[in-house]
Amino acid sequence: MEKPIISIIIPVYNVQNYLPRCVDSILAQSFKDFELILVDDGSTDASRFI
């Protein structure tokens, strides 16, 4: 398996209300050769569980 050409890195900090829409939007793109990395920076809400 080859490594993806593109890495999408999303910083996550207290965005539980917006994160599902953000991730769904990225996953709905027609281009599929990417990796999606979510980096939780110490959220105090439920973002880390999404």
mmCIF file of the N, C-alpha and C atoms, coordinates in Angstrom:
data_MODEL
# 
_entry.id   MODEL 
# 
loop_
_atom_site.group_PDB 
_atom_site.id 
_atom_site.type_symbol 
_atom_site.label_atom_id 
_atom_site.label_alt_id 
_atom_site.label_comp_id 
_atom_site.label_asym_id 
_atom_site.label_entity_id 
_atom_site.label_seq_id 
_atom_site.pdbx_PDB_ins_code 
_atom_site.Cartn_x 
_atom_site.Cartn_y 
_atom_site.Cartn_z 
_atom_site.occupancy 
_atom_site.B_iso_or_equiv 
_atom_site.pdbx_formal_charge 
_atom_site.auth_seq_id 
_atom_site.auth_comp_id 
_atom_site.auth_asym_id 
_atom_site.auth_atom_id 
_atom_site.pdbx_PDB_model_num 
ATOM 1   N N  . MET A 1 1  ? 0.845   -1.184 0.000  1.00 0.00 ? 1  MET A N  1 
ATOM 2   C CA . MET A 1 1  ? 0.000   0.000  0.000  1.00 0.00 ? 1  MET A CA 1 
ATOM 3   C C  . MET A 1 1  ? 0.887   1.243  0.000  1.00 0.00 ? 1  MET A C  1 
ATOM 4   N N  . GLU A 1 2  ? 0.665   2.117  -0.954 1.00 0.00 ? 2  GLU A N  1 
ATOM 5   C CA . GLU A 1 2  ? 1.447   3.341  -1.035 1.00 0.00 ? 2  GLU A CA 1 
ATOM 6   C C  . GLU A 1 2  ? 0.920   4.384  -0.057 1.00 0.00 ? 2  GLU A C  1 
ATOM 7   N N  . LYS A 1 3  ? 1.815   5.268  0.341  1.00 0.00 ? 3  LYS A N  1 
ATOM 8   C CA . LYS A 1 3  ? 1.406   6.352  1.217  1.00 0.00 ? 3  LYS A CA 1 
ATOM 9   C C  . LYS A 1 3  ? 0.602   7.379  0.426  1.00 0.00 ? 3  LYS A C  1 
ATOM 10  N N  . PRO A 1 4  ? -0.357  8.030  1.074  1.00 0.00 ? 4  PRO A N  1 
ATOM 11  C CA . PRO A 1 4  ? -1.139  9.056  0.383  1.00 0.00 ? 4  PRO A CA 1 
ATOM 12  C C  . PRO A 1 4  ? -0.254  10.230 -0.026 1.00 0.00 ? 4  PRO A C  1 
ATOM 13  N N  . ILE A 1 5  ? -0.667  10.918 -1.061 1.00 0.00 ? 5  ILE A N  1 
ATOM 14  C CA . ILE A 1 5  ? 0.080   12.064 -1.554 1.00 0.00 ? 5  ILE A CA 1 
ATOM 15  C C  . ILE A 1 5  ? -0.177  13.290 -0.683 1.00 0.00 ? 5  ILE A C  1 
ATOM 16  N N  . ILE A 1 6  ? -1.364  13.402 -0.148 1.00 0.00 ? 6  ILE A N  1 
ATOM 17  C CA . ILE A 1 6  ? -1.762  14.605 0.597  1.00 0.00 ? 6  ILE A CA 1 
ATOM 18  C C  . ILE A 1 6  ? -2.116  14.230 2.034  1.00 0.00 ? 6  ILE A C  1 
ATOM 19  N N  . SER A 1 7  ? -1.658  15.048 2.974  1.00 0.00 ? 7  SER A N  1 
ATOM 20  C CA . SER A 1 7  ? -2.062  14.922 4.377  1.00 0.00 ? 7  SER A CA 1 
ATOM 21  C C  . SER A 1 7  ? -2.893  16.148 4.728  1.00 0.00 ? 7  SER A C  1 
ATOM 22  N N  . ILE A 1 8  ? -4.067  15.921 5.269  1.00 0.00 ? 8  ILE A N  1 
ATOM 23  C CA . ILE A 1 8  ? -4.920  17.008 5.742  1.00 0.00 ? 8  ILE A CA 1 
ATOM 24  C C  . ILE A 1 8  ? -4.859  16.964 7.256  1.00 0.00 ? 8  ILE A C  1 
ATOM 25  N N  . ILE A 1 9  ? -4.352  18.027 7.843  1.00 0.00 ? 9  ILE A N  1 
ATOM 26  C CA . ILE A 1 9  ? -4.173  18.082 9.292  1.00 0.00 ? 9  ILE A CA 1 
ATOM 27  C C  . ILE A 1 9  ? -5.118  19.135 9.856  1.00 0.00 ? 9  ILE A C  1 
ATOM 28  N N  . ILE A 1 10 ? -5.968  18.712 10.779 1.00 0.00 ? 10 ILE A N  1 
ATOM 29  C CA . ILE A 1 10 ? -6.953  19.612 11.367 1.00 0.00 ? 10 ILE A CA 1 
ATOM 30  C C  . ILE A 1 10 ? -6.688  19.738 12.863 1.00 0.00 ? 10 ILE A C  1 
ATOM 31  N N  . PRO A 1 11 ? -6.377  20.954 13.326 1.00 0.00 ? 11 PRO A N  1 
ATOM 32  C CA . PRO A 1 11 ? -6.248  21.157 14.761 1.00 0.00 ? 11 PRO A CA 1 
ATOM 33  C C  . PRO A 1 11 ? -7.642  21.139 15.395 1.00 0.00 ? 11 PRO A C  1 
ATOM 34  N N  . VAL A 1 12 ? -7.770  20.468 16.511 1.00 0.00 ? 12 VAL A N  1 
ATOM 35  C CA . VAL A 1 12 ? -9.063  20.315 17.169 1.00 0.00 ? 12 VAL A CA 1 
ATOM 36  C C  . VAL A 1 12 ? -8.961  20.867 18.582 1.00 0.00 ? 12 VAL A C  1 
ATOM 37  N N  . TYR A 1 13 ? -9.764  21.896 18.869 1.00 0.00 ? 13 TYR A N  1 
ATOM 38  C CA . TYR A 1 13 ? -9.806  22.439 20.224 1.00 0.00 ? 13 TYR A CA 1 
ATOM 39  C C  . TYR A 1 13 ? -11.206 22.981 20.483 1.00 0.00 ? 13 TYR A C  1 
ATOM 40  N N  . ASN A 1 14 ? -11.970 22.254 21.260 1.00 0.00 ? 14 ASN A N  1 
ATOM 41  C CA . ASN A 1 14 ? -13.327 22.653 21.653 1.00 0.00 ? 14 ASN A CA 1 
ATOM 42  C C  . ASN A 1 14 ? -14.221 22.978 20.448 1.00 0.00 ? 14 ASN A C  1 
ATOM 43  N N  . VAL A 1 15 ? -14.299 22.037 19.519 1.00 0.00 ? 15 VAL A N  1 
ATOM 44  C CA . VAL A 1 15 ? -15.125 22.232 18.324 1.00 0.00 ? 15 VAL A CA 1 
ATOM 45  C C  . VAL A 1 15 ? -16.102 21.073 18.119 1.00 0.00 ? 15 VAL A C  1 
ATOM 46  N N  . GLN A 1 16 ? -16.580 20.488 19.184 1.00 0.00 ? 16 GLN A N  1 
ATOM 47  C CA . GLN A 1 16 ? -17.445 19.315 19.068 1.00 0.00 ? 16 GLN A CA 1 
ATOM 48  C C  . GLN A 1 16 ? -18.683 19.583 18.222 1.00 0.00 ? 16 GLN A C  1 
ATOM 49  N N  . ASN A 1 17 ? -19.188 20.790 18.202 1.00 0.00 ? 17 ASN A N  1 
ATOM 50  C CA . ASN A 1 17 ? -20.386 21.098 17.421 1.00 0.00 ? 17 ASN A CA 1 
ATOM 51  C C  . ASN A 1 17 ? -20.098 21.193 15.926 1.00 0.00 ? 17 ASN A C  1 
ATOM 52  N N  . TYR A 1 18 ? -18.871 21.439 15.541 1.00 0.00 ? 18 TYR A N  1 
ATOM 53  C CA . TYR A 1 18 ? -18.509 21.660 14.145 1.00 0.00 ? 18 TYR A CA 1 
ATOM 54  C C  . TYR A 1 18 ? -17.694 20.528 13.533 1.00 0.00 ? 18 TYR A C  1 
ATOM 55  N N  . LEU A 1 19 ? -17.073 19.725 14.346 1.00 0.00 ? 19 LEU A N  1 
ATOM 56  C CA . LEU A 1 19 ? -16.152 18.702 13.862 1.00 0.00 ? 19 LEU A CA 1 
ATOM 57  C C  . LEU A 1 19 ? -16.805 17.653 12.956 1.00 0.00 ? 19 LEU A C  1 
ATOM 58  N N  . PRO A 1 20 ? -17.969 17.116 13.287 1.00 0.00 ? 20 PRO A N  1 
ATOM 59  C CA . PRO A 1 20 ? -18.576 16.126 12.389 1.00 0.00 ? 20 PRO A CA 1 
ATOM 60  C C  . PRO A 1 20 ? -18.825 16.682 10.980 1.00 0.00 ? 20 PRO A C  1 
ATOM 61  N N  . ARG A 1 21 ? -19.304 17.882 10.899 1.00 0.00 ? 21 ARG A N  1 
ATOM 62  C CA . ARG A 1 21 ? -19.556 18.502 9.584  1.00 0.00 ? 21 ARG A CA 1 
ATOM 63  C C  . ARG A 1 21 ? -18.249 18.701 8.822  1.00 0.00 ? 21 ARG A C  1 
ATOM 64  N N  . CYS A 1 22 ? -17.223 19.114 9.515  1.00 0.00 ? 22 CYS A N  1 
ATOM 65  C CA . CYS A 1 22 ? -15.912 19.316 8.901  1.00 0.00 ? 22 CYS A CA 1 
ATOM 66  C C  . CYS A 1 22 ? -15.366 18.006 8.338  1.00 0.00 ? 22 CYS A C  1 
ATOM 67  N N  . VAL A 1 23 ? -15.369 16.961 9.143  1.00 0.00 ? 23 VAL A N  1 
ATOM 68  C CA . VAL A 1 23 ? -14.838 15.664 8.719  1.00 0.00 ? 23 VAL A CA 1 
ATOM 69  C C  . VAL A 1 23 ? -15.687 15.085 7.589  1.00 0.00 ? 23 VAL A C  1 
ATOM 70  N N  . ASP A 1 24 ? -17.010 15.160 7.719  1.00 0.00 ? 24 ASP A N  1 
ATOM 71  C CA . ASP A 1 24 ? -17.890 14.649 6.668  1.00 0.00 ? 24 ASP A CA 1 
ATOM 72  C C  . ASP A 1 24 ? -17.653 15.361 5.347  1.00 0.00 ? 24 ASP A C  1 
ATOM 73  N N  . SER A 1 25 ? -17.423 16.659 5.412  1.00 0.00 ? 25 SER A N  1 
ATOM 74  C CA . SER A 1 25 ? -17.166 17.437 4.206  1.00 0.00 ? 25 SER A CA 1 
ATOM 75  C C  . SER A 1 25 ? -15.884 16.979 3.514  1.00 0.00 ? 25 SER A C  1 
ATOM 76  N N  . ILE A 1 26 ? -14.859 16.734 4.289  1.00 0.00 ? 26 ILE A N  1 
ATOM 77  C CA . ILE A 1 26 ? -13.584 16.277 3.721  1.00 0.00 ? 26 ILE A CA 1 
ATOM 78  C C  . ILE A 1 26 ? -13.735 14.881 3.129  1.00 0.00 ? 26 ILE A C  1 
ATOM 79  N N  . LEU A 1 27 ? -14.410 13.996 3.833  1.00 0.00 ? 27 LEU A N  1 
ATOM 80  C CA . LEU A 1 27 ? -14.578 12.623 3.355  1.00 0.00 ? 27 LEU A CA 1 
ATOM 81  C C  . LEU A 1 27 ? -15.478 12.536 2.119  1.00 0.00 ? 27 LEU A C  1 
ATOM 82  N N  . ALA A 1 28 ? -16.306 13.553 1.886  1.00 0.00 ? 28 ALA A N  1 
ATOM 83  C CA . ALA A 1 28 ? -17.219 13.554 0.743  1.00 0.00 ? 28 ALA A CA 1 
ATOM 84  C C  . ALA A 1 28 ? -16.553 14.027 -0.549 1.00 0.00 ? 28 ALA A C  1 
ATOM 85  N N  . GLN A 1 29 ? -15.322 14.475 -0.475 1.00 0.00 ? 29 GLN A N  1 
ATOM 86  C CA . GLN A 1 29 ? -14.629 14.946 -1.671 1.00 0.00 ? 29 GLN A CA 1 
ATOM 87  C C  . GLN A 1 29 ? -14.404 13.800 -2.649 1.00 0.00 ? 29 GLN A C  1 
ATOM 88  N N  . SER A 1 30 ? -14.327 14.131 -3.924 1.00 0.00 ? 30 SER A N  1 
ATOM 89  C CA . SER A 1 30 ? -14.108 13.099 -4.936 1.00 0.00 ? 30 SER A CA 1 
ATOM 90  C C  . SER A 1 30 ? -12.666 12.582 -4.909 1.00 0.00 ? 30 SER A C  1 
ATOM 91  N N  . PHE A 1 31 ? -11.719 13.412 -4.509 1.00 0.00 ? 31 PHE A N  1 
ATOM 92  C CA . PHE A 1 31 ? -10.325 12.982 -4.393 1.00 0.00 ? 31 PHE A CA 1 
ATOM 93  C C  . PHE A 1 31 ? -10.189 12.150 -3.122 1.00 0.00 ? 31 PHE A C  1 
ATOM 94  N N  . LYS A 1 32 ? -9.665  10.945 -3.245 1.00 0.00 ? 32 LYS A N  1 
ATOM 95  C CA . LYS A 1 32 ? -9.624  10.035 -2.099 1.00 0.00 ? 32 LYS A CA 1 
ATOM 96  C C  . LYS A 1 32 ? -8.215  9.639  -1.657 1.00 0.00 ? 32 LYS A C  1 
ATOM 97  N N  . ASP A 1 33 ? -7.191  10.082 -2.355 1.00 0.00 ? 33 ASP A N  1 
ATOM 98  C CA . ASP A 1 33 ? -5.827  9.672  -2.020 1.00 0.00 ? 33 ASP A CA 1 
ATOM 99  C C  . ASP A 1 33 ? -5.213  10.639 -1.005 1.00 0.00 ? 33 ASP A C  1 
ATOM 100 N N  . PHE A 1 34 ? -5.734  10.611 0.213  1.00 0.00 ? 34 PHE A N  1 
ATOM 101 C CA . PHE A 1 34 ? -5.235  11.486 1.268  1.00 0.00 ? 34 PHE A CA 1 
ATOM 102 C C  . PHE A 1 34 ? -5.344  10.780 2.609  1.00 0.00 ? 34 PHE A C  1 
ATOM 103 N N  . GLU A 1 35 ? -4.623  11.328 3.561  1.00 0.00 ? 35 GLU A N  1 
ATOM 104 C CA . GLU A 1 35 ? -4.803  10.893 4.943  1.00 0.00 ? 35 GLU A CA 1 
ATOM 105 C C  . GLU A 1 35 ? -5.333  12.083 5.717  1.00 0.00 ? 35 GLU A C  1 
ATOM 106 N N  . LEU A 1 36 ? -6.213  11.818 6.646  1.00 0.00 ? 36 LEU A N  1 
ATOM 107 C CA . LEU A 1 36 ? -6.815  12.862 7.466  1.00 0.00 ? 36 LEU A CA 1 
ATOM 108 C C  . LEU A 1 36 ? -6.314  12.685 8.887  1.00 0.00 ? 36 LEU A C  1 
ATOM 109 N N  . ILE A 1 37 ? -5.685  13.721 9.413  1.00 0.00 ? 37 ILE A N  1 
ATOM 110 C CA . ILE A 1 37 ? -5.119  13.672 10.762 1.00 0.00 ? 37 ILE A CA 1 
ATOM 111 C C  . ILE A 1 37 ? -5.791  14.755 11.596 1.00 0.00 ? 37 ILE A C  1 
ATOM 112 N N  . LEU A 1 38 ? -6.419  14.337 12.682 1.00 0.00 ? 38 LEU A N  1 
ATOM 113 C CA . LEU A 1 38 ? -7.033  15.278 13.619 1.00 0.00 ? 38 LEU A CA 1 
ATOM 114 C C  . LEU A 1 38 ? -6.149  15.343 14.859 1.00 0.00 ? 38 LEU A C  1 
ATOM 115 N N  . VAL A 1 39 ? -5.754  16.542 15.230 1.00 0.00 ? 39 VAL A N  1 
ATOM 116 C CA . VAL A 1 39 ? -4.850  16.719 16.363 1.00 0.00 ? 39 VAL A CA 1 
ATOM 117 C C  . VAL A 1 39 ? -5.595  17.452 17.477 1.00 0.00 ? 39 VAL A C  1 
ATOM 118 N N  . ASP A 1 40 ? -5.900  16.720 18.540 1.00 0.00 ? 40 ASP A N  1 
ATOM 119 C CA . ASP A 1 40 ? -6.583  17.316 19.693 1.00 0.00 ? 40 ASP A CA 1 
ATOM 120 C C  . ASP A 1 40 ? -5.556  18.031 20.554 1.00 0.00 ? 40 ASP A C  1 
ATOM 121 N N  . ASP A 1 41 ? -5.805  19.297 20.795 1.00 0.00 ? 41 ASP A N  1 
ATOM 122 C CA . ASP A 1 41 ? -4.872  20.110 21.557 1.00 0.00 ? 41 ASP A CA 1 
ATOM 123 C C  . ASP A 1 41 ? -5.406  20.377 22.961 1.00 0.00 ? 41 ASP A C  1 
ATOM 124 N N  . GLY A 1 42 ? -5.913  19.342 23.604 1.00 0.00 ? 42 GLY A N  1 
ATOM 125 C CA . GLY A 1 42 ? -6.371  19.472 24.990 1.00 0.00 ? 42 GLY A CA 1 
ATOM 126 C C  . GLY A 1 42 ? -7.782  20.007 25.128 1.00 0.00 ? 42 GLY A C  1 
ATOM 127 N N  . SER A 1 43 ? -8.644  19.617 24.219 1.00 0.00 ? 43 SER A N  1 
ATOM 128 C CA . SER A 1 43 ? -10.046 20.080 24.280 1.00 0.00 ? 43 SER A CA 1 
ATOM 129 C C  . SER A 1 43 ? -10.656 19.736 25.630 1.00 0.00 ? 43 SER A C  1 
ATOM 130 N N  . THR A 1 44 ? -11.544 20.613 26.070 1.00 0.00 ? 44 THR A N  1 
ATOM 131 C CA . THR A 1 44 ? -12.239 20.367 27.332 1.00 0.00 ? 44 THR A CA 1 
ATOM 132 C C  . THR A 1 44 ? -13.688 19.946 27.072 1.00 0.00 ? 44 THR A C  1 
ATOM 133 N N  . ASP A 1 45 ? -14.063 19.847 25.793 1.00 0.00 ? 45 ASP A N  1 
ATOM 134 C CA . ASP A 1 45 ? -15.393 19.358 25.446 1.00 0.00 ? 45 ASP A CA 1 
ATOM 135 C C  . ASP A 1 45 ? -15.256 17.921 24.920 1.00 0.00 ? 45 ASP A C  1 
ATOM 136 N N  . ALA A 1 46 ? -16.253 17.428 24.218 1.00 0.00 ? 46 ALA A N  1 
ATOM 137 C CA . ALA A 1 46 ? -16.237 16.040 23.734 1.00 0.00 ? 46 ALA A CA 1 
ATOM 138 C C  . ALA A 1 46 ? -15.560 15.881 22.371 1.00 0.00 ? 46 ALA A C  1 
ATOM 139 N N  . SER A 1 47 ? -14.839 16.876 21.910 1.00 0.00 ? 47 SER A N  1 
ATOM 140 C CA . SER A 1 47 ? -14.169 16.811 20.602 1.00 0.00 ? 47 SER A CA 1 
ATOM 141 C C  . SER A 1 47 ? -13.280 15.593 20.478 1.00 0.00 ? 47 SER A C  1 
ATOM 142 N N  . ARG A 1 48 ? -12.567 15.249 21.509 1.00 0.00 ? 48 ARG A N  1 
ATOM 143 C CA . ARG A 1 48 ? -11.613 14.147 21.434 1.00 0.00 ? 48 ARG A CA 1 
ATOM 144 C C  . ARG A 1 48 ? -12.298 12.799 21.209 1.00 0.00 ? 48 ARG A C  1 
ATOM 145 N N  . PHE A 1 49 ? -13.581 12.681 21.530 1.00 0.00 ? 49 PHE A N  1 
ATOM 146 C CA . PHE A 1 49 ? -14.284 11.423 21.347 1.00 0.00 ? 49 PHE A CA 1 
ATOM 147 C C  . PHE A 1 49 ? -14.879 11.283 19.938 1.00 0.00 ? 49 PHE A C  1 
ATOM 148 N N  . ILE A 1 50 ? -14.950 12.378 19.234 1.00 0.00 ? 50 ILE A N  1 
ATOM 149 C CA . ILE A 1 50 ? -15.465 12.362 17.863 1.00 0.00 ? 50 ILE A CA 1 
ATOM 150 C C  . ILE A 1 50 ? -14.354 11.897 16.982 1.00 0.00 ? 50 ILE A C  1 
# 
